[in-house]
Amino acid sequence: MLIGGSGSILILTQGTGCSYYSAESGDAYAPWAFPGAESRPEMIAARAAILAANPHNTQPWALHVSDSGIDLHADFTRNLGSIDGLLREMYIGLGCALENMVIAAQASGRAVGVQLLPDASNASLVASVSLTPAAPTDDPSFAAIARRHTNRGRYADAPPSSALVPALQALVTEAGVQLHVFTSEIDKATFRTGTIDATTAFISDAEMSRDSNAWYRQSAGDILQHRDGVTIDASGNGAATRFFGKELGRPSDATANSYWLDGTRGDQTTGSAFCVLSSPAANGRDDQLRVGRVYQRIHLWLVSQGLAAQPLNQMAELQDREQLKGLAPTFATLLNRLMAATDRRAQMLFRIGYPWDEALKSPRRPIEWVLL
Ligand SMILES: Cc1cc2nc3c(=O)[nH]c(=O)nc-3n(C[C@H](O)[C@H](O)[C@H](O)COP(=O)(O)O)c2cc1C
């Protein structure tokens, strides 16, 4: 019926109760009109922060903004439970927000001074950023902030150009952070199989499955109410699948899990390279923040080059789960073998490549909801 064209779609919509809604529309997507009419450098920086990549779109941040600086706070209530029992991904997401903030402030005529974890007695304060007038930078990553979206669709399996890996390595300037890039067929197969196995372990773990699906937003009403979480439109599926996914209503957790596993076996493990950002094994909060900064920087740069990225953190999430539950270190061992290092901690896993389709936006809570 869909092949019959838009008229058929209309008939079907009318016949099934109209739970369809168009992608990227309404107030939940308004923050992506960035920087819009905003001209104050500190507010441009704050508005950039809330567009950053973050785990499961939990948006675990709160901001205190003045014209001389911004304090970035963790909102510990917005956590992923058993998926992120160490809050490691939360801190990586906060690092991503920090990087967007820094790039936007510099492009808006501010020099920045960044202090990570500046006050040991204030656990929620993860970074203080000072802002002083300076010449604006002309950084293509600034224009990429509003165009960067996690792309969960199919990528071409083309090998990366010879310039790509050195260009990515040049972006890794934070202390202690390393980028491992896997392009050989054997390494890609190990990463792919490990990710599929970790997805199977994840969906077989009742707590992890529950905590993941709790952040899934099915309807237009859910999205508008929460303005966070994972949606059908951000799933990387084609228009027909997204259409029927909306019409059919919220799937059971078991059905959602099996779609995810199928996607991981298929489109979501295509691409030119798999990558791991690692930190020293100590795995400190500052390490995690630095990894987040580098991931966001890499993703913005890729977007500025017409490339795409998708984090694929199942193996790292299972590594944390093993640590917390005292389980055999199956995924920790696999990640260390991939990185050929025992003194490193795999922090942020992702794929990169040439996408078939543009990624769609995910919802965002407005800046007013996160200002302190
Ligand atoms: C620490 C971290 C872990 C993530 N893990 C995954 C993942 O395993 N799979 C995935 O598809 N996206 C993952 N993401 C991407 C987020 O889901 C995404 O950034 C969020 O939903 C917001 O969407 P956007 O990136 O399109 O703005 C991760 C992001 C961060 C920062």
The ligand as an SDF file (V2000), in Angstrom:
LIG
                    3D

 31 33  0  0  0  0  0  0  0  0999 V2000
   28.4010    8.3500   26.4380 C   0  0  0  0  0  0  0  0  0  0  0  0
   27.4780    8.1340   25.2760 C   0  0  0  0  0  0  0  0  0  0  0  0
   27.0790    6.8310   24.9470 C   0  0  0  0  0  0  0  0  0  0  0  0
   26.2580    6.6010   23.8360 C   0  0  0  0  0  0  0  0  0  0  0  0
   25.9680    5.3100   23.4730 N   0  0  0  0  0  0  0  0  0  0  0  0
   25.2180    5.0780   22.3610 C   0  0  0  0  0  0  0  0  0  0  0  0
   25.0100    3.7520   21.8850 C   0  0  0  0  0  0  0  0  0  0  0  0
   25.5390    2.7790   22.4390 O   0  0  0  0  0  0  0  0  0  0  0  0
   24.2380    3.5720   20.7850 N   0  0  0  0  0  0  0  0  0  0  0  0
   23.6730    4.6310   20.1110 C   0  0  0  0  0  0  0  0  0  0  0  0
   22.9900    4.4170   19.1200 O   0  0  0  0  0  0  0  0  0  0  0  0
   23.8780    5.9090   20.5430 N   0  0  0  0  0  0  0  0  0  0  0  0
   24.6340    6.1440   21.6310 C   0  0  0  0  0  0  0  0  0  0  0  0
   24.9010    7.4390   22.0230 N   0  0  0  0  0  0  0  0  0  0  0  0
   24.3220    8.5510   21.2670 C   0  0  0  0  0  0  0  0  0  0  0  0
   23.1430    9.1370   22.0140 C   0  0  0  0  0  0  0  0  0  0  0  0
   22.0670    8.2280   22.0810 O   0  0  0  0  0  0  0  0  0  0  0  0
   22.7320   10.4560   21.3510 C   0  0  0  0  0  0  0  0  0  0  0  0
   23.8060   11.3560   21.4660 O   0  0  0  0  0  0  0  0  0  0  0  0
   21.4920   11.0600   21.9940 C   0  0  0  0  0  0  0  0  0  0  0  0
   20.3700   10.2280   21.7890 O   0  0  0  0  0  0  0  0  0  0  0  0
   21.1990   12.4400   21.4110 C   0  0  0  0  0  0  0  0  0  0  0  0
   21.0460   12.3540   20.0160 O   0  0  0  0  0  0  0  0  0  0  0  0
   21.9870   13.1880   19.0190 P   0  0  0  0  0  0  0  0  0  0  0  0
   23.3910   12.6820   19.1950 O   0  0  0  0  0  0  0  0  0  0  0  0
   21.4470   12.8550   17.6570 O   0  0  0  0  0  0  0  0  0  0  0  0
   21.8690   14.6240   19.3620 O   0  0  0  0  0  0  0  0  0  0  0  0
   25.7550    7.6950   23.0960 C   0  0  0  0  0  0  0  0  0  0  0  0
   26.1540    8.9980   23.4380 C   0  0  0  0  0  0  0  0  0  0  0  0
   27.0250    9.2200   24.5010 C   0  0  0  0  0  0  0  0  0  0  0  0
   27.4810   10.6190   24.8090 C   0  0  0  0  0  0  0  0  0  0  0  0
  1  2  1  0
  2  3  1  0
  2 30  2  0
  3  4  2  0
  4  5  1  0
  4 28  1  0
  5  6  2  0
  6  7  1  0
  6 13  1  0
  7  8  2  0
  7  9  1  0
  9 10  1  0
 10 11  2  0
 10 12  1  0
 12 13  2  0
 13 14  1  0
 14 15  1  0
 14 28  1  0
 15 16  1  0
 16 17  1  0
 16 18  1  0
 18 19  1  0
 18 20  1  0
 20 21  1  0
 20 22  1  0
 22 23  1  0
 23 24  1  0
 24 25  2  0
 24 26  1  0
 24 27  1  0
 28 29  2  0
 29 30  1  0
 30 31  1  0
M  END
$$$$
